[in-house]
């Protein structure tokens, strides 16, 4: 896989960045588009649902789940 790409987002009033492989960002971009959200909006939704899981892990798991559902 390629190197990590960082994106910054404001979550709960705090600036944070998420570093993921470009392949995961490509899938997350498609998910955001499908849901009618901005990238920041999708990150906020993931953050709200992730519980104690690290944000980058939650992003990767969402991308994997979405990709698997596309194949079904």
mmCIF file of the N, C-alpha and C atoms, coordinates in Angstrom:
data_MODEL
# 
_entry.id   MODEL 
# 
loop_
_atom_site.group_PDB 
_atom_site.id 
_atom_site.type_symbol 
_atom_site.label_atom_id 
_atom_site.label_alt_id 
_atom_site.label_comp_id 
_atom_site.label_asym_id 
_atom_site.label_entity_id 
_atom_site.label_seq_id 
_atom_site.pdbx_PDB_ins_code 
_atom_site.Cartn_x 
_atom_site.Cartn_y 
_atom_site.Cartn_z 
_atom_site.occupancy 
_atom_site.B_iso_or_equiv 
_atom_site.pdbx_formal_charge 
_atom_site.auth_seq_id 
_atom_site.auth_comp_id 
_atom_site.auth_asym_id 
_atom_site.auth_atom_id 
_atom_site.pdbx_PDB_model_num 
ATOM 1   N N  . UNK A 1 1  ? 0.832   -1.185 0.000  1.00 0.00 ? 1  UNK A N  1 
ATOM 2   C CA . UNK A 1 1  ? 0.000   0.000  0.000  1.00 0.00 ? 1  UNK A CA 1 
ATOM 3   C C  . UNK A 1 1  ? 0.876   1.247  0.000  1.00 0.00 ? 1  UNK A C  1 
ATOM 4   N N  . UNK A 1 2  ? 0.282   2.331  -0.382 1.00 0.00 ? 2  UNK A N  1 
ATOM 5   C CA . UNK A 1 2  ? 0.989   3.603  -0.425 1.00 0.00 ? 2  UNK A CA 1 
ATOM 6   C C  . UNK A 1 2  ? 1.178   4.162  0.973  1.00 0.00 ? 2  UNK A C  1 
ATOM 7   N N  . UNK A 1 3  ? 1.926   5.267  1.058  1.00 0.00 ? 3  UNK A N  1 
ATOM 8   C CA . UNK A 1 3  ? 2.118   5.940  2.334  1.00 0.00 ? 3  UNK A CA 1 
ATOM 9   C C  . UNK A 1 3  ? 0.827   6.550  2.834  1.00 0.00 ? 3  UNK A C  1 
ATOM 10  N N  . UNK A 1 4  ? 0.860   7.007  4.063  1.00 0.00 ? 4  UNK A N  1 
ATOM 11  C CA . UNK A 1 4  ? -0.326  7.597  4.685  1.00 0.00 ? 4  UNK A CA 1 
ATOM 12  C C  . UNK A 1 4  ? -0.532  9.029  4.202  1.00 0.00 ? 4  UNK A C  1 
ATOM 13  N N  . UNK A 1 5  ? -1.799  9.410  4.113  1.00 0.00 ? 5  UNK A N  1 
ATOM 14  C CA . UNK A 1 5  ? -2.191  10.773 3.758  1.00 0.00 ? 5  UNK A CA 1 
ATOM 15  C C  . UNK A 1 5  ? -2.993  11.315 4.936  1.00 0.00 ? 5  UNK A C  1 
ATOM 16  N N  . UNK A 1 6  ? -2.605  12.497 5.418  1.00 0.00 ? 6  UNK A N  1 
ATOM 17  C CA . UNK A 1 6  ? -3.307  13.116 6.543  1.00 0.00 ? 6  UNK A CA 1 
ATOM 18  C C  . UNK A 1 6  ? -4.360  14.086 6.040  1.00 0.00 ? 6  UNK A C  1 
ATOM 19  N N  . UNK A 1 7  ? -5.495  14.071 6.719  1.00 0.00 ? 7  UNK A N  1 
ATOM 20  C CA . UNK A 1 7  ? -6.548  15.070 6.501  1.00 0.00 ? 7  UNK A CA 1 
ATOM 21  C C  . UNK A 1 7  ? -6.908  15.631 7.867  1.00 0.00 ? 7  UNK A C  1 
ATOM 22  N N  . UNK A 1 8  ? -7.112  16.933 7.907  1.00 0.00 ? 8  UNK A N  1 
ATOM 23  C CA . UNK A 1 8  ? -7.486  17.600 9.153  1.00 0.00 ? 8  UNK A CA 1 
ATOM 24  C C  . UNK A 1 8  ? -8.982  17.831 9.195  1.00 0.00 ? 8  UNK A C  1 
ATOM 25  N N  . UNK A 1 9  ? -9.535  17.773 10.405 1.00 0.00 ? 9  UNK A N  1 
ATOM 26  C CA . UNK A 1 9  ? -10.965 17.988 10.589 1.00 0.00 ? 9  UNK A CA 1 
ATOM 27  C C  . UNK A 1 9  ? -11.194 18.550 11.992 1.00 0.00 ? 9  UNK A C  1 
ATOM 28  N N  . UNK A 1 10 ? -12.258 19.305 12.134 1.00 0.00 ? 10 UNK A N  1 
ATOM 29  C CA . UNK A 1 10 ? -12.644 19.848 13.433 1.00 0.00 ? 10 UNK A CA 1 
ATOM 30  C C  . UNK A 1 10 ? -13.740 18.954 14.000 1.00 0.00 ? 10 UNK A C  1 
ATOM 31  N N  . UNK A 1 11 ? -13.437 18.283 15.111 1.00 0.00 ? 11 UNK A N  1 
ATOM 32  C CA . UNK A 1 11 ? -14.390 17.378 15.746 1.00 0.00 ? 11 UNK A CA 1 
ATOM 33  C C  . UNK A 1 11 ? -14.640 17.834 17.168 1.00 0.00 ? 11 UNK A C  1 
ATOM 34  N N  . UNK A 1 12 ? -15.898 18.043 17.490 1.00 0.00 ? 12 UNK A N  1 
ATOM 35  C CA . UNK A 1 12 ? -16.280 18.476 18.840 1.00 0.00 ? 12 UNK A CA 1 
ATOM 36  C C  . UNK A 1 12 ? -15.476 19.698 19.281 1.00 0.00 ? 12 UNK A C  1 
ATOM 37  N N  . UNK A 1 13 ? -15.239 20.597 18.334 1.00 0.00 ? 13 UNK A N  1 
ATOM 38  C CA . UNK A 1 13 ? -14.535 21.831 18.647 1.00 0.00 ? 13 UNK A CA 1 
ATOM 39  C C  . UNK A 1 13 ? -13.025 21.705 18.734 1.00 0.00 ? 13 UNK A C  1 
ATOM 40  N N  . UNK A 1 14 ? -12.495 20.540 18.414 1.00 0.00 ? 14 UNK A N  1 
ATOM 41  C CA . UNK A 1 14 ? -11.047 20.320 18.486 1.00 0.00 ? 14 UNK A CA 1 
ATOM 42  C C  . UNK A 1 14 ? -10.507 19.926 17.120 1.00 0.00 ? 14 UNK A C  1 
ATOM 43  N N  . UNK A 1 15 ? -9.431  20.567 16.708 1.00 0.00 ? 15 UNK A N  1 
ATOM 44  C CA . UNK A 1 15 ? -8.783  20.196 15.458 1.00 0.00 ? 15 UNK A CA 1 
ATOM 45  C C  . UNK A 1 15 ? -8.045  18.879 15.644 1.00 0.00 ? 15 UNK A C  1 
ATOM 46  N N  . UNK A 1 16 ? -8.224  17.984 14.709 1.00 0.00 ? 16 UNK A N  1 
ATOM 47  C CA . UNK A 1 16 ? -7.525  16.707 14.737 1.00 0.00 ? 16 UNK A CA 1 
ATOM 48  C C  . UNK A 1 16 ? -7.176  16.324 13.315 1.00 0.00 ? 16 UNK A C  1 
ATOM 49  N N  . UNK A 1 17 ? -6.291  15.393 13.163 1.00 0.00 ? 17 UNK A N  1 
ATOM 50  C CA . UNK A 1 17 ? -5.978  14.892 11.830 1.00 0.00 ? 17 UNK A CA 1 
ATOM 51  C C  . UNK A 1 17 ? -6.056  13.378 11.848 1.00 0.00 ? 17 UNK A C  1 
ATOM 52  N N  . UNK A 1 18 ? -6.383  12.841 10.690 1.00 0.00 ? 18 UNK A N  1 
ATOM 53  C CA . UNK A 1 18 ? -6.493  11.403 10.519 1.00 0.00 ? 18 UNK A CA 1 
ATOM 54  C C  . UNK A 1 18 ? -5.553  11.019 9.385  1.00 0.00 ? 18 UNK A C  1 
ATOM 55  N N  . UNK A 1 19 ? -4.719  10.033 9.626  1.00 0.00 ? 19 UNK A N  1 
ATOM 56  C CA . UNK A 1 19 ? -3.786  9.558  8.613  1.00 0.00 ? 19 UNK A CA 1 
ATOM 57  C C  . UNK A 1 19 ? -4.217  8.165  8.154  1.00 0.00 ? 19 UNK A C  1 
ATOM 58  N N  . UNK A 1 20 ? -4.531  8.067  6.868  1.00 0.00 ? 20 UNK A N  1 
ATOM 59  C CA . UNK A 1 20 ? -4.952  6.800  6.273  1.00 0.00 ? 20 UNK A CA 1 
ATOM 60  C C  . UNK A 1 20 ? -4.266  6.616  4.929  1.00 0.00 ? 20 UNK A C  1 
ATOM 61  N N  . UNK A 1 21 ? -4.265  5.405  4.457  1.00 0.00 ? 21 UNK A N  1 
ATOM 62  C CA . UNK A 1 21 ? -3.765  5.121  3.124  1.00 0.00 ? 21 UNK A CA 1 
ATOM 63  C C  . UNK A 1 21 ? -4.710  5.740  2.099  1.00 0.00 ? 21 UNK A C  1 
ATOM 64  N N  . UNK A 1 22 ? -4.174  6.190  0.947  1.00 0.00 ? 22 UNK A N  1 
ATOM 65  C CA . UNK A 1 22 ? -5.016  6.817  -0.073 1.00 0.00 ? 22 UNK A CA 1 
ATOM 66  C C  . UNK A 1 22 ? -6.183  5.938  -0.516 1.00 0.00 ? 22 UNK A C  1 
ATOM 67  N N  . UNK A 1 23 ? -5.974  4.628  -0.514 1.00 0.00 ? 23 UNK A N  1 
ATOM 68  C CA . UNK A 1 23 ? -7.039  3.715  -0.928 1.00 0.00 ? 23 UNK A CA 1 
ATOM 69  C C  . UNK A 1 23 ? -8.245  3.810  0.006  1.00 0.00 ? 23 UNK A C  1 
ATOM 70  N N  . UNK A 1 24 ? -8.003  3.972  1.301  1.00 0.00 ? 24 UNK A N  1 
ATOM 71  C CA . UNK A 1 24 ? -9.106  4.133  2.249  1.00 0.00 ? 24 UNK A CA 1 
ATOM 72  C C  . UNK A 1 24 ? -9.785  5.480  2.059  1.00 0.00 ? 24 UNK A C  1 
ATOM 73  N N  . UNK A 1 25 ? -9.000  6.535  1.824  1.00 0.00 ? 25 UNK A N  1 
ATOM 74  C CA . UNK A 1 25 ? -9.605  7.847  1.584  1.00 0.00 ? 25 UNK A CA 1 
ATOM 75  C C  . UNK A 1 25 ? -10.505 7.807  0.349  1.00 0.00 ? 25 UNK A C  1 
ATOM 76  N N  . UNK A 1 26 ? -10.099 7.082  -0.673 1.00 0.00 ? 26 UNK A N  1 
ATOM 77  C CA . UNK A 1 26 ? -10.912 6.994  -1.893 1.00 0.00 ? 26 UNK A CA 1 
ATOM 78  C C  . UNK A 1 26 ? -12.274 6.377  -1.590 1.00 0.00 ? 26 UNK A C  1 
ATOM 79  N N  . UNK A 1 27 ? -12.285 5.323  -0.774 1.00 0.00 ? 27 UNK A N  1 
ATOM 80  C CA . UNK A 1 27 ? -13.555 4.688  -0.409 1.00 0.00 ? 27 UNK A CA 1 
ATOM 81  C C  . UNK A 1 27 ? -14.374 5.626  0.473  1.00 0.00 ? 27 UNK A C  1 
ATOM 82  N N  . UNK A 1 28 ? -13.745 6.272  1.442  1.00 0.00 ? 28 UNK A N  1 
ATOM 83  C CA . UNK A 1 28 ? -14.474 7.200  2.316  1.00 0.00 ? 28 UNK A CA 1 
ATOM 84  C C  . UNK A 1 28 ? -15.053 8.370  1.533  1.00 0.00 ? 28 UNK A C  1 
ATOM 85  N N  . UNK A 1 29 ? -14.341 8.824  0.510  1.00 0.00 ? 29 UNK A N  1 
ATOM 86  C CA . UNK A 1 29 ? -14.879 9.882  -0.348 1.00 0.00 ? 29 UNK A CA 1 
ATOM 87  C C  . UNK A 1 29 ? -16.158 9.407  -1.048 1.00 0.00 ? 29 UNK A C  1 
ATOM 88  N N  . UNK A 1 30 ? -16.171 8.147  -1.498 1.00 0.00 ? 30 UNK A N  1 
ATOM 89  C CA . UNK A 1 30 ? -17.370 7.604  -2.143 1.00 0.00 ? 30 UNK A CA 1 
ATOM 90  C C  . UNK A 1 30 ? -18.527 7.470  -1.154 1.00 0.00 ? 30 UNK A C  1 
ATOM 91  N N  . UNK A 1 31 ? -18.214 7.060  0.067  1.00 0.00 ? 31 UNK A N  1 
ATOM 92  C CA . UNK A 1 31 ? -19.252 6.929  1.092  1.00 0.00 ? 31 UNK A CA 1 
ATOM 93  C C  . UNK A 1 31 ? -19.858 8.297  1.390  1.00 0.00 ? 31 UNK A C  1 
ATOM 94  N N  . UNK A 1 32 ? -19.009 9.306  1.546  1.00 0.00 ? 32 UNK A N  1 
ATOM 95  C CA . UNK A 1 32 ? -19.500 10.661 1.820  1.00 0.00 ? 32 UNK A CA 1 
ATOM 96  C C  . UNK A 1 32 ? -20.411 11.131 0.694  1.00 0.00 ? 32 UNK A C  1 
ATOM 97  N N  . UNK A 1 33 ? -19.987 10.909 -0.534 1.00 0.00 ? 33 UNK A N  1 
ATOM 98  C CA . UNK A 1 33 ? -20.796 11.314 -1.688 1.00 0.00 ? 33 UNK A CA 1 
ATOM 99  C C  . UNK A 1 33 ? -22.141 10.588 -1.688 1.00 0.00 ? 33 UNK A C  1 
ATOM 100 N N  . UNK A 1 34 ? -22.110 9.288  -1.438 1.00 0.00 ? 34 UNK A N  1 
ATOM 101 C CA . UNK A 1 34 ? -23.336 8.481  -1.410 1.00 0.00 ? 34 UNK A CA 1 
ATOM 102 C C  . UNK A 1 34 ? -24.305 8.980  -0.340 1.00 0.00 ? 34 UNK A C  1 
ATOM 103 N N  . UNK A 1 35 ? -23.766 9.417  0.793  1.00 0.00 ? 35 UNK A N  1 
ATOM 104 C CA . UNK A 1 35 ? -24.595 9.887  1.901  1.00 0.00 ? 35 UNK A CA 1 
ATOM 105 C C  . UNK A 1 35 ? -24.934 11.369 1.803  1.00 0.00 ? 35 UNK A C  1 
ATOM 106 N N  . UNK A 1 36 ? -24.413 12.046 0.794  1.00 0.00 ? 36 UNK A N  1 
ATOM 107 C CA . UNK A 1 36 ? -24.679 13.469 0.643  1.00 0.00 ? 36 UNK A CA 1 
ATOM 108 C C  . UNK A 1 36 ? -23.982 14.312 1.696  1.00 0.00 ? 36 UNK A C  1 
ATOM 109 N N  . UNK A 1 37 ? -22.808 13.852 2.141  1.00 0.00 ? 37 UNK A N  1 
ATOM 110 C CA . UNK A 1 37 ? -22.050 14.549 3.174  1.00 0.00 ? 37 UNK A CA 1 
ATOM 111 C C  . UNK A 1 37 ? -20.746 15.091 2.616  1.00 0.00 ? 37 UNK A C  1 
ATOM 112 N N  . UNK A 1 38 ? -20.215 16.094 3.275  1.00 0.00 ? 38 UNK A N  1 
ATOM 113 C CA . UNK A 1 38 ? -18.852 16.517 3.001  1.00 0.00 ? 38 UNK A CA 1 
ATOM 114 C C  . UNK A 1 38 ? -17.920 15.509 3.662  1.00 0.00 ? 38 UNK A C  1 
ATOM 115 N N  . UNK A 1 39 ? -16.647 15.585 3.343  1.00 0.00 ? 39 UNK A N  1 
ATOM 116 C CA . UNK A 1 39 ? -15.685 14.709 4.021  1.00 0.00 ? 39 UNK A CA 1 
ATOM 117 C C  . UNK A 1 39 ? -15.697 14.975 5.517  1.00 0.00 ? 39 UNK A C  1 
ATOM 118 N N  . UNK A 1 40 ? -15.760 16.249 5.891  1.00 0.00 ? 40 UNK A N  1 
ATOM 119 C CA . UNK A 1 40 ? -15.807 16.601 7.320  1.00 0.00 ? 40 UNK A CA 1 
ATOM 120 C C  . UNK A 1 40 ? -17.077 16.066 7.961  1.00 0.00 ? 40 UNK A C  1 
ATOM 121 N N  . UNK A 1 41 ? -18.188 16.138 7.248  1.00 0.00 ? 41 UNK A N  1 
ATOM 122 C CA . UNK A 1 41 ? -19.448 15.609 7.769  1.00 0.00 ? 41 UNK A CA 1 
ATOM 123 C C  . UNK A 1 41 ? -19.375 14.112 8.014  1.00 0.00 ? 41 UNK A C  1 
ATOM 124 N N  . UNK A 1 42 ? -18.724 13.389 7.109  1.00 0.00 ? 42 UNK A N  1 
ATOM 125 C CA . UNK A 1 42 ? -18.568 11.952 7.295  1.00 0.00 ? 42 UNK A CA 1 
ATOM 126 C C  . UNK A 1 42 ? -17.677 11.674 8.497  1.00 0.00 ? 42 UNK A C  1 
ATOM 127 N N  . UNK A 1 43 ? -16.586 12.415 8.638  1.00 0.00 ? 43 UNK A N  1 
ATOM 128 C CA . UNK A 1 43 ? -15.694 12.230 9.788  1.00 0.00 ? 43 UNK A CA 1 
ATOM 129 C C  . UNK A 1 43 ? -16.439 12.482 11.099 1.00 0.00 ? 43 UNK A C  1 
ATOM 130 N N  . UNK A 1 44 ? -17.308 13.484 11.116 1.00 0.00 ? 44 UNK A N  1 
ATOM 131 C CA . UNK A 1 44 ? -18.107 13.764 12.316 1.00 0.00 ? 44 UNK A CA 1 
ATOM 132 C C  . UNK A 1 44 ? -19.047 12.607 12.620 1.00 0.00 ? 44 UNK A C  1 
ATOM 133 N N  . UNK A 1 45 ? -19.659 12.033 11.585 1.00 0.00 ? 45 UNK A N  1 
ATOM 134 C CA . UNK A 1 45 ? -20.563 10.899 11.778 1.00 0.00 ? 45 UNK A CA 1 
ATOM 135 C C  . UNK A 1 45 ? -19.797 9.685  12.309 1.00 0.00 ? 45 UNK A C  1 
ATOM 136 N N  . UNK A 1 46 ? -18.634 9.431  11.748 1.00 0.00 ? 46 UNK A N  1 
ATOM 137 C CA . UNK A 1 46 ? -17.814 8.308  12.212 1.00 0.00 ? 46 UNK A CA 1 
ATOM 138 C C  . UNK A 1 46 ? -17.401 8.537  13.662 1.00 0.00 ? 46 UNK A C  1 
ATOM 139 N N  . UNK A 1 47 ? -16.986 9.754  13.971 1.00 0.00 ? 47 UNK A N  1 
ATOM 140 C CA . UNK A 1 47 ? -16.561 10.089 15.325 1.00 0.00 ? 47 UNK A CA 1 
ATOM 141 C C  . UNK A 1 47 ? -17.689 9.856  16.325 1.00 0.00 ? 47 UNK A C  1 
ATOM 142 N N  . UNK A 1 48 ? -18.903 10.216 15.947 1.00 0.00 ? 48 UNK A N  1 
ATOM 143 C CA . UNK A 1 48 ? -20.049 10.082 16.848 1.00 0.00 ? 48 UNK A CA 1 
ATOM 144 C C  . UNK A 1 48 ? -20.396 8.625  17.134 1.00 0.00 ? 48 UNK A C  1 
ATOM 145 N N  . UNK A 1 49 ? -20.031 7.720  16.225 1.00 0.00 ? 49 UNK A N  1 
ATOM 146 C CA . UNK A 1 49 ? -20.428 6.314  16.344 1.00 0.00 ? 49 UNK A CA 1 
ATOM 147 C C  . UNK A 1 49 ? -19.298 5.382  16.760 1.00 0.00 ? 49 UNK A C  1 
ATOM 148 N N  . UNK A 1 50 ? -18.070 5.885  16.893 1.00 0.00 ? 50 UNK A N  1 
ATOM 149 C CA . UNK A 1 50 ? -16.922 4.999  17.059 1.00 0.00 ? 50 UNK A CA 1 
ATOM 150 C C  . UNK A 1 50 ? -16.696 4.481  18.468 1.00 0.00 ? 50 UNK A C  1 
ATOM 151 N N  . UNK A 1 51 ? -17.335 5.074  19.469 1.00 0.00 ? 51 UNK A N  1 
ATOM 152 C CA . UNK A 1 51 ? -17.105 4.641  20.841 1.00 0.00 ? 51 UNK A CA 1 
ATOM 153 C C  . UNK A 1 51 ? -15.668 4.902  21.241 1.00 0.00 ? 51 UNK A C  1 
ATOM 154 N N  . UNK A 1 52 ? -15.013 3.894  21.805 1.00 0.00 ? 52 UNK A N  1 
ATOM 155 C CA . UNK A 1 52 ? -13.633 4.047  22.269 1.00 0.00 ? 52 UNK A CA 1 
ATOM 156 C C  . UNK A 1 52 ? -12.605 3.647  21.206 1.00 0.00 ? 52 UNK A C  1 
ATOM 157 N N  . UNK A 1 53 ? -13.066 3.238  20.058 1.00 0.00 ? 53 UNK A N  1 
ATOM 158 C CA . UNK A 1 53 ? -12.179 2.820  18.968 1.00 0.00 ? 53 UNK A CA 1 
ATOM 159 C C  . UNK A 1 53 ? -11.438 4.044  18.419 1.00 0.00 ? 53 UNK A C  1 
ATOM 160 N N  . UNK A 1 54 ? -10.159 3.921  18.101 1.00 0.00 ? 54 UNK A N  1 
ATOM 161 C CA . UNK A 1 54 ? -9.442  5.047  17.482 1.00 0.00 ? 54 UNK A CA 1 
ATOM 162 C C  . UNK A 1 54 ? -10.117 5.475  16.176 1.00 0.00 ? 54 UNK A C  1 
ATOM 163 N N  . UNK A 1 55 ? -10.104 6.760  15.892 1.00 0.00 ? 55 UNK A N  1 
ATOM 164 C CA . UNK A 1 55 ? -10.792 7.297  14.721 1.00 0.00 ? 55 UNK A CA 1 
ATOM 165 C C  . UNK A 1 55 ? -10.278 6.674  13.430 1.00 0.00 ? 55 UNK A C  1 
ATOM 166 N N  . UNK A 1 56 ? -8.977  6.548  13.280 1.00 0.00 ? 56 UNK A N  1 
ATOM 167 C CA . UNK A 1 56 ? -8.435  5.956  12.046 1.00 0.00 ? 56 UNK A CA 1 
ATOM 168 C C  . UNK A 1 56 ? -8.927  4.520  11.874 1.00 0.00 ? 56 UNK A C  1 
ATOM 169 N N  . UNK A 1 57 ? -8.987  3.760  12.949 1.00 0.00 ? 57 UNK A N  1 
ATOM 170 C CA . UNK A 1 57 ? -9.480  2.381  12.882 1.00 0.00 ? 57 UNK A CA 1 
ATOM 171 C C  . UNK A 1 57 ? -10.951 2.361  12.486 1.00 0.00 ? 57 UNK A C  1 
ATOM 172 N N  . UNK A 1 58 ? -11.743 3.251  13.068 1.00 0.00 ? 58 UNK A N  1 
ATOM 173 C CA . UNK A 1 58 ? -13.164 3.322  12.732 1.00 0.00 ? 58 UNK A CA 1 
ATOM 174 C C  . UNK A 1 58 ? -13.353 3.671  11.257 1.00 0.00 ? 58 UNK A C  1 
ATOM 175 N N  . UNK A 1 59 ? -12.522 4.556  10.738 1.00 0.00 ? 59 UNK A N  1 
ATOM 176 C CA . UNK A 1 59 ? -12.590 4.921  9.316  1.00 0.00 ? 59 UNK A CA 1 
ATOM 177 C C  . UNK A 1 59 ? -12.278 3.722  8.432  1.00 0.00 ? 59 UNK A C  1 
ATOM 178 N N  . UNK A 1 60 ? -11.220 3.003  8.775  1.00 0.00 ? 60 UNK A N  1 
ATOM 179 C CA . UNK A 1 60 ? -10.843 1.831  7.977  1.00 0.00 ? 60 UNK A CA 1 
ATOM 180 C C  . UNK A 1 60 ? -11.932 0.762  8.011  1.00 0.00 ? 60 UNK A C  1 
ATOM 181 N N  . UNK A 1 61 ? -12.500 0.524  9.198  1.00 0.00 ? 61 UNK A N  1 
ATOM 182 C CA . UNK A 1 61 ? -13.547 -0.497 9.302  1.00 0.00 ? 61 UNK A CA 1 
ATOM 183 C C  . UNK A 1 61 ? -14.793 -0.117 8.516  1.00 0.00 ? 61 UNK A C  1 
ATOM 184 N N  . UNK A 1 62 ? -15.162 1.153  8.535  1.00 0.00 ? 62 UNK A N  1 
ATOM 185 C CA . UNK A 1 62 ? -16.311 1.597  7.733  1.00 0.00 ? 62 UNK A CA 1 
ATOM 186 C C  . UNK A 1 62 ? -16.028 1.378  6.257  1.00 0.00 ? 62 UNK A C  1 
ATOM 187 N N  . UNK A 1 63 ? -14.832 1.741  5.817  1.00 0.00 ? 63 UNK A N  1 
ATOM 188 C CA . UNK A 1 63 ? -14.464 1.573  4.411  1.00 0.00 ? 63 UNK A CA 1 
ATOM 189 C C  . UNK A 1 63 ? -14.497 0.101  4.005  1.00 0.00 ? 63 UNK A C  1 
ATOM 190 N N  . UNK A 1 64 ? -13.972 -0.773 4.854  1.00 0.00 ? 64 UNK A N  1 
ATOM 191 C CA . UNK A 1 64 ? -13.987 -2.209 4.554  1.00 0.00 ? 64 UNK A CA 1 
ATOM 192 C C  . UNK A 1 64 ? -15.402 -2.759 4.505  1.00 0.00 ? 64 UNK A C  1 
ATOM 193 N N  . UNK A 1 65 ? -16.230 -2.353 5.464  1.00 0.00 ? 65 UNK A N  1 
ATOM 194 C CA . UNK A 1 65 ? -17.629 -2.804 5.495  1.00 0.00 ? 65 UNK A CA 1 
ATOM 195 C C  . UNK A 1 65 ? -18.372 -2.342 4.254  1.00 0.00 ? 65 UNK A C  1 
ATOM 196 N N  . UNK A 1 66 ? -18.205 -1.083 3.889  1.00 0.00 ? 66 UNK A N  1 
ATOM 197 C CA . UNK A 1 66 ? -18.888 -0.521 2.716  1.00 0.00 ? 66 UNK A CA 1 
ATOM 198 C C  . UNK A 1 66 ? -18.435 -1.260 1.454  1.00 0.00 ? 66 UNK A C  1 
ATOM 199 N N  . UNK A 1 67 ? -17.129 -1.488 1.328  1.00 0.00 ? 67 UNK A N  1 
ATOM 200 C CA . UNK A 1 67 ? -16.605 -2.190 0.151  1.00 0.00 ? 67 UNK A CA 1 
ATOM 201 C C  . UNK A 1 67 ? -17.149 -3.608 0.053  1.00 0.00 ? 67 UNK A C  1 
ATOM 202 N N  . UNK A 1 68 ? -17.230 -4.286 1.184  1.00 0.00 ? 68 UNK A N  1 
ATOM 203 C CA . UNK A 1 68 ? -17.769 -5.651 1.182  1.00 0.00 ? 68 UNK A CA 1 
ATOM 204 C C  . UNK A 1 68 ? -19.222 -5.661 0.751  1.00 0.00 ? 68 UNK A C  1 
ATOM 205 N N  . UNK A 1 69 ? -20.001 -4.687 1.196  1.00 0.00 ? 69 UNK A N  1 
ATOM 206 C CA . UNK A 1 69 ? -21.416 -4.610 0.816  1.00 0.00 ? 69 UNK A CA 1 
ATOM 207 C C  . UNK A 1 69 ? -21.582 -4.299 -0.658 1.00 0.00 ? 69 UNK A C  1 
ATOM 208 N N  . UNK A 1 70 ? -20.625 -3.604 -1.261 1.00 0.00 ? 70 UNK A N  1 
ATOM 209 C CA . UNK A 1 70 ? -20.705 -3.278 -2.690 1.00 0.00 ? 70 UNK A CA 1 
ATOM 210 C C  . UNK A 1 70 ? -20.525 -4.529 -3.545 1.00 0.00 ? 70 UNK A C  1 
ATOM 211 N N  . UNK A 1 71 ? -19.812 -5.516 -3.015 1.00 0.00 ? 71 UNK A N  1 
ATOM 212 C CA . UNK A 1 71 ? -19.556 -6.754 -3.745 1.00 0.00 ? 71 UNK A CA 1 
ATOM 213 C C  . UNK A 1 71 ? -20.727 -7.723 -3.669 1.00 0.00 ? 71 UNK A C  1 
ATOM 214 N N  . UNK A 1 72 ? -21.575 -7.561 -2.658 1.00 0.00 ? 72 UNK A N  1 
ATOM 215 C CA . UNK A 1 72 ? -22.717 -8.491 -2.466 1.00 0.00 ? 72 UNK A CA 1 
ATOM 216 C C  . UNK A 1 72 ? -23.787 -8.284 -3.501 1.00 0.00 ? 72 UNK A C  1 
# 
